Amino acid sequence: MAYDEGLAERIRERLGAEPDVTEKRMFGGIAFLHRGNMAVGVSGDDLMVRVGPDATDTALSRPGTRVFDMTGRPMRGWILVAGSALAEDDVLGDWVDEGHAFAASLPPK
């Protein structure tokens, strides 16, 4: 599955030269990891965001979101944001920052 390279580039720009962030191909797309923990990624035209189990319901109340479910079992703590909801850089930036903050709160892998 191809992924939106433009969206991936916008994420790269947001994360800048963050030394603890790496990229890895995952889920048929690309993931951005903080010290080995996935923070955000791009699958198709969608943004995958790791918000954590406690923030899932709040995140799902925001526009363009849905449960992250690639295997038939929803993954609590993860959401997908439709690419159409990410036209504004500040909206994308908020999601990237949220995913990055959660991943940074986890112990390194």
C-alpha positions as protocol buffer text, in pm:
chain_id: "A"
residue {
  index: 1
  type: MET
  ca { x: 0 y: 0 z: 0 }
}
residue {
  index: 2
  type: ALA
  ca { x: 134 y: 339 z: -92 }
}
residue {
  index: 3
  type: TYR
  ca { x: 130 y: 625 z: 154 }
}
residue {
  index: 4
  type: ASP
  ca { x: 96 y: 1001 z: 118 }
}
residue {
  index: 5
  type: GLU
  ca { x: 457 y: 1114 z: 86 }
}
residue {
  index: 6
  type: GLY
  ca { x: 348 y: 1479 z: 110 }
}
residue {
  index: 7
  type: LEU
  ca { x: 195 y: 1412 z: 451 }
}
residue {
  index: 8
  type: ALA
  ca { x: 511 y: 1229 z: 558 }
}
residue {
  index: 9
  type: GLU
  ca { x: 720 y: 1528 z: 452 }
}
residue {
  index: 10
  type: ARG
  ca { x: 501 y: 1765 z: 652 }
}
residue {
  index: 11
  type: ILE
  ca { x: 558 y: 1543 z: 957 }
}
residue {
  index: 12
  type: ARG
  ca { x: 934 y: 1548 z: 896 }
}
residue {
  index: 13
  type: GLU
  ca { x: 924 y: 1927 z: 884 }
}
residue {
  index: 14
  type: ARG
  ca { x: 728 y: 1940 z: 1211 }
}
residue {
  index: 15
  type: LEU
  ca { x: 965 y: 1706 z: 1392 }
}
residue {
  index: 16
  type: GLY
  ca { x: 1266 y: 1892 z: 1254 }
}
residue {
  index: 17
  type: ALA
  ca { x: 1602 y: 1759 z: 1353 }
}
residue {
  index: 18
  type: GLU
  ca { x: 1473 y: 1587 z: 1669 }
}
residue {
  index: 19
  type: PRO
  ca { x: 1768 y: 1354 z: 1746 }
}
residue {
  index: 20
  type: ASP
  ca { x: 1558 y: 1085 z: 1914 }
}
residue {
  index: 21
  type: VAL
  ca { x: 1318 y: 1043 z: 1618 }
}
residue {
  index: 22
  type: THR
  ca { x: 1370 y: 777 z: 1353 }
}
residue {
  index: 23
  type: GLU
  ca { x: 1164 y: 661 z: 1058 }
}
residue {
  index: 24
  type: LYS
  ca { x: 1066 y: 304 z: 982 }
}
residue {
  index: 25
  type: ARG
  ca { x: 843 y: 145 z: 719 }
}
residue {
  index: 26
  type: MET
  ca { x: 546 y: -14 z: 897 }
}
residue {
  index: 27
  type: PHE
  ca { x: 183 y: -104 z: 826 }
}
residue {
  index: 28
  type: GLY
  ca { x: 240 y: -50 z: 453 }
}
residue {
  index: 29
  type: GLY
  ca { x: 334 y: 309 z: 527 }
}
residue {
  index: 30
  type: ILE
  ca { x: 589 y: 497 z: 730 }
}
residue {
  index: 31
  type: ALA
  ca { x: 618 y: 545 z: 1105 }
}
residue {
  index: 32
  type: PHE
  ca { x: 801 y: 803 z: 1312 }
}
residue {
  index: 33
  type: LEU
  ca { x: 941 y: 664 z: 1635 }
}
residue {
  index: 34
  type: HIS
  ca { x: 1077 y: 837 z: 1943 }
}
residue {
  index: 35
  type: ARG
  ca { x: 1352 y: 622 z: 2099 }
}
residue {
  index: 36
  type: GLY
  ca { x: 1194 y: 314 z: 1941 }
}
residue {
  index: 37
  type: ASN
  ca { x: 832 y: 390 z: 2036 }
}
residue {
  index: 38
  type: MET
  ca { x: 595 y: 477 z: 1755 }
}
residue {
  index: 39
  type: ALA
  ca { x: 454 y: 829 z: 1783 }
}
residue {
  index: 40
  type: VAL
  ca { x: 283 y: 891 z: 1449 }
}
residue {
  index: 41
  type: GLY
  ca { x: 276 y: 739 z: 1105 }
}
residue {
  index: 42
  type: VAL
  ca { x: 121 y: 760 z: 762 }
}
residue {
  index: 43
  type: SER
  ca { x: -88 y: 480 z: 615 }
}
residue {
  index: 44
  type: GLY
  ca { x: -245 y: 561 z: 281 }
}
residue {
  index: 45
  type: ASP
  ca { x: -379 y: 915 z: 321 }
}
residue {
  index: 46
  type: ASP
  ca { x: -436 y: 880 z: 695 }
}
residue {
  index: 47
  type: LEU
  ca { x: -232 y: 983 z: 995 }
}
residue {
  index: 48
  type: MET
  ca { x: -184 y: 722 z: 1267 }
}
residue {
  index: 49
  type: VAL
  ca { x: -141 y: 878 z: 1609 }
}
residue {
  index: 50
  type: ARG
  ca { x: -44 y: 710 z: 1933 }
}
residue {
  index: 51
  type: VAL
  ca { x: -239 y: 901 z: 2196 }
}
residue {
  index: 52
  type: GLY
  ca { x: -238 y: 645 z: 2476 }
}
residue {
  index: 53
  type: PRO
  ca { x: -531 y: 454 z: 2624 }
}
residue {
  index: 54
  type: ASP
  ca { x: -641 y: 733 z: 2857 }
}
residue {
  index: 55
  type: ALA
  ca { x: -667 y: 988 z: 2575 }
}
residue {
  index: 56
  type: THR
  ca { x: -839 y: 769 z: 2316 }
}
residue {
  index: 57
  type: ASP
  ca { x: -1198 y: 877 z: 2379 }
}
residue {
  index: 58
  type: THR
  ca { x: -1108 y: 1247 z: 2381 }
}
residue {
  index: 59
  type: ALA
  ca { x: -907 y: 1209 z: 2061 }
}
residue {
  index: 60
  type: LEU
  ca { x: -1197 y: 1029 z: 1892 }
}
residue {
  index: 61
  type: SER
  ca { x: -1424 y: 1326 z: 1962 }
}
residue {
  index: 62
  type: ARG
  ca { x: -1212 y: 1545 z: 1732 }
}
residue {
  index: 63
  type: PRO
  ca { x: -1295 y: 1594 z: 1360 }
}
residue {
  index: 64
  type: GLY
  ca { x: -1184 y: 1332 z: 1109 }
}
residue {
  index: 65
  type: THR
  ca { x: -1087 y: 1065 z: 1361 }
}
residue {
  index: 66
  type: ARG
  ca { x: -1169 y: 697 z: 1387 }
}
residue {
  index: 67
  type: VAL
  ca { x: -1048 y: 392 z: 1573 }
}
residue {
  index: 68
  type: PHE
  ca { x: -723 y: 239 z: 1452 }
}
residue {
  index: 69
  type: ASP
  ca { x: -820 y: -111 z: 1344 }
}
residue {
  index: 70
  type: MET
  ca { x: -603 y: -294 z: 1094 }
}
residue {
  index: 71
  type: THR
  ca { x: -659 y: -650 z: 1214 }
}
residue {
  index: 72
  type: GLY
  ca { x: -1026 y: -656 z: 1310 }
}
residue {
  index: 73
  type: ARG
  ca { x: -939 y: -569 z: 1668 }
}
residue {
  index: 74
  type: PRO
  ca { x: -937 y: -199 z: 1761 }
}
residue {
  index: 75
  type: MET
  ca { x: -612 y: -84 z: 1917 }
}
residue {
  index: 76
  type: ARG
  ca { x: -687 y: 127 z: 2223 }
}
residue {
  index: 77
  type: GLY
  ca { x: -447 y: 416 z: 2249 }
}
residue {
  index: 78
  type: TRP
  ca { x: -418 y: 455 z: 1873 }
}
residue {
  index: 79
  type: ILE
  ca { x: -635 y: 652 z: 1633 }
}
residue {
  index: 80
  type: LEU
  ca { x: -647 y: 737 z: 1264 }
}
residue {
  index: 81
  type: VAL
  ca { x: -702 y: 1090 z: 1140 }
}
residue {
  index: 82
  type: ALA
  ca { x: -833 y: 1130 z: 785 }
}
residue {
  index: 83
  type: GLY
  ca { x: -596 y: 1314 z: 556 }
}
residue {
  index: 84
  type: SER
  ca { x: -880 y: 1547 z: 459 }
}
residue {
  index: 85
  type: ALA
  ca { x: -887 y: 1672 z: 821 }
}
residue {
  index: 86
  type: LEU
  ca { x: -517 y: 1767 z: 808 }
}
residue {
  index: 87
  type: ALA
  ca { x: -517 y: 2044 z: 549 }
}
residue {
  index: 88
  type: GLU
  ca { x: -418 y: 2305 z: 808 }
}
residue {
  index: 89
  type: ASP
  ca { x: -59 y: 2282 z: 931 }
}
residue {
  index: 90
  type: ASP
  ca { x: -158 y: 2371 z: 1287 }
}
residue {
  index: 91
  type: VAL
  ca { x: -406 y: 2080 z: 1301 }
}
residue {
  index: 92
  type: LEU
  ca { x: -141 y: 1835 z: 1176 }
}
residue {
  index: 93
  type: GLY
  ca { x: 111 y: 1989 z: 1414 }
}
residue {
  index: 94
  type: ASP
  ca { x: -117 y: 1938 z: 1713 }
}
residue {
  index: 95
  type: TRP
  ca { x: -159 y: 1570 z: 1629 }
}
residue {
  index: 96
  type: VAL
  ca { x: 213 y: 1518 z: 1566 }
}
residue {
  index: 97
  type: ASP
  ca { x: 298 y: 1693 z: 1893 }
}
residue {
  index: 98
  type: GLU
  ca { x: 44 y: 1481 z: 2082 }
}
residue {
  index: 99
  type: GLY
  ca { x: 176 y: 1153 z: 1941 }
}
residue {
  index: 100
  type: HIS
  ca { x: 535 y: 1259 z: 1995 }
}
residue {
  index: 101
  type: ALA
  ca { x: 469 y: 1362 z: 2356 }
}
residue {
  index: 102
  type: PHE
  ca { x: 307 y: 1027 z: 2434 }
}
residue {
  index: 103
  type: ALA
  ca { x: 590 y: 827 z: 2274 }
}
residue {
  index: 104
  type: ALA
  ca { x: 847 y: 1040 z: 2458 }
}
residue {
  index: 105
  type: SER
  ca { x: 677 y: 952 z: 2789 }
}
residue {
  index: 106
  type: LEU
  ca { x: 752 y: 582 z: 2736 }
}
residue {
  index: 107
  type: PRO
  ca { x: 1080 y: 409 z: 2826 }
}
residue {
  index: 108
  type: PRO
  ca { x: 1315 y: 365 z: 2528 }
}
residue {
  index: 109
  type: LYS
  ca { x: 1302 y: 34 z: 2342 }
}
